[in-house]
Amino acid sequence: MSYATRNRFSNFMAIAMLTALLLLMLGPLLMILLNSFKSEPEYLTRGPLALPLTWSLDSIRLAWNRINYPTVLGNSLYISLLSSLLAIVISLFNAYAMGIGKVRGATFFLIFFIIAITLPGEALIYPQYYLFKWAGLYDTRLAVIVILATLNSAFGTYLLTSVFRAFPRELVEAAMIDGAGPFTLLWRMVVPIALPSLSVLFVFFFIWTFNEFFLALIFLVSNSKQTVPLAIALTKSERGVVITMQSASSMLGIIPCILFFVLFQRTLTRGVTAGSIK
Amino acid sequence: MAARSSTGINRGYGWYLIPGLVLFTLFIFAPFVANIVVSFTRWSGIGMPTWIGLANYQKAITDTTFWLSFRNNLSLIVAMTVIPTLLGLFLAAFLFDWVAPRVGSGAASFFRAAYYVPQVIPVVVAAVVWRWMYQPDWGVINYLLGMVGLEAWQQNWLGDKTTAMPAVMAVMVWIQLGYPLVIFMAGLQRIDPEMYEAAALDGATWFRRFRSITVWLLMPEIFVVVLTTMIHALKVFAPIYAMTTGGPGNATIVAAYFSYKNFFERSQVGYGAAVATVLTTVILIVAVLQVRYQTQQESWEG
């Protein structure tokens, strides 16, 4: 074999291997996509790999109604939006006090917040459940919104505090000498400068909240309050449940996330590779 | 002057901590302490708890399900930390110094993005997708095996004690692989290509370069990936809930799910709290290692 052919051959082998892995990684999602457009009889007679004879929307319609998609999607968006906004405000306030204000005991509080990030949900869930039952706020979206906002703000505080500590002191002191109070300083100077960090944080909070499962499972028991991941997890995969409806409901859970990913790809990859996020 | 301006600057900022501290105390700190207190009691969730000291922890030591759940967490560390880190290292190096220069950097970023897709969908939805594929009668996996004449290999993947845990592990590898890959490929941007060329001229094989340049330079990333994914593996709940509910028997039970089961299905709240406290302790040990490593890194850099 000449050098050039050998080179071409090994290039071919490399691409073949990577493509095989590609099929393994994307195959399950392709299967979901393909079979969502079939009817169950067609799935059973022609198998999961065949292209649909007629592209039918029946399975998707079935799943759409069964999980009550508009409602659960609305719940997910509502919870994610409000929870992320609240988490941003709390993170900003905490980080402002500790990073710019350098209040006494800041390091001590920071350690607190870092520990909170790593705690497993199970170590908090029963008292949280008990507390919200006691307060009459069990089975409300508010419960999930405030708990997730508090948990996410622990991470936000940690991240923003390190951003604010690197803030030029001269700017802060100059503004103080000009007579700016803490609120003016925050609103007129810190927020505009920190806006890029805040928007990255917001995207992360939004997606984490959208994908969250455990708290939704514990707190949202009525069908009308469920979120998308919860509603999909609760559709059973047993005999008697239409096979292609199951794949269609998974597809409905995947689509919004793929959309977020495409929309915020730059923000997300920057955040993930920054190392500390996720 | 300096002293006056610094006290002036510190005044009035404490107020901003109040909303955060109130929420934190109410929803994290108090529940955390309450959970530890409950772990020393017998309680069904109704009425008053009875103080029983360390009895729940003593029970755990002799409870085979307790040990099994943590052993399954170890299997998940293999599936979510060990395999994705090793595979991710090879793939990242391969895409970076083989595919990118010979086939094109567009191809390398295409494969990276495609392998990352499972990371984008909610974990619980990924688990539902695989539960659908593992279905014994009509699932895709058994269909494919039948198609290539391997009927003998067909299994009730999630319903059989011997295959359930490996089947769950395979799903976790599938979900996790993209994470280390993206981190490692970003880290590789630091590597000077000339170092590689020089090593190649000296006659170093690809594998030798991989071991002594790539892996060595990626050490900070490897450490971050290993510790964060270990914490993720210890916290796993949703995939187990969606795929097996810990079964068949207790074949796929993990600590988080075992604790949940005691809280909400068996009304053994005290015991569930004890399991959660042990899990928290294990996770905090891993987290402390991570923080210590990171501060060490910062002090090297600074």
Interface residues (C-beta under 8 A of the other chain):
Chain A: N7 N11 A14 I15 L18 L21 L22 L24 M25 L26 P28 L29 M31 I32 Y43 L44 G47 P48 L49 V89 I90 S91 F93 N94 Y96 A97 M98 I100 G101 K102 V103 R104 F109 F112 F113 I114 I115 A116 T118 L119 P120 G121 E122 A123 L124 I125 Y126 P127 Q128 Y129 Y130 L131 V146 I147 A149 T150 L151 S153 A154 T157 V172 E173 M176 I177 G181 P182 L186 F210 N211 F213 F214 L217 I218 V228 P229 L230 I232 A233 T235 S237 R239 I243 Q246 S247 S249 S250 G253 I254 C257 I258 F260 F261 T269 V272 T273 G275 S276 K278
Chain B: S5 G8 I9 N10 G12 Y13 G14 W15 Y16 L17 P19 G20 L21 L23 F24 L26 F27 I28 F29 A30 P31 F32 A34 N35 V38 G45 L91 F94 L95 W98 V99 R102 V103 A107 F111 A114 Y115 V117 P118 V120 I121 P122 V123 V124 V125 A127 V128 V129 W130 R131 W132 M133 Q135 D137 W138 V140 Y143 L144 M147 W174 L177 G178 Y179 V182 I183 A186 E221 V224 T228 I231 L234 K235 F237 A238 Y241 A242 A255 A256 S259 Y260 F263 F264 V269 G272 A273 V275 A276 T277 L279 T280 I283 L284 A287 V291
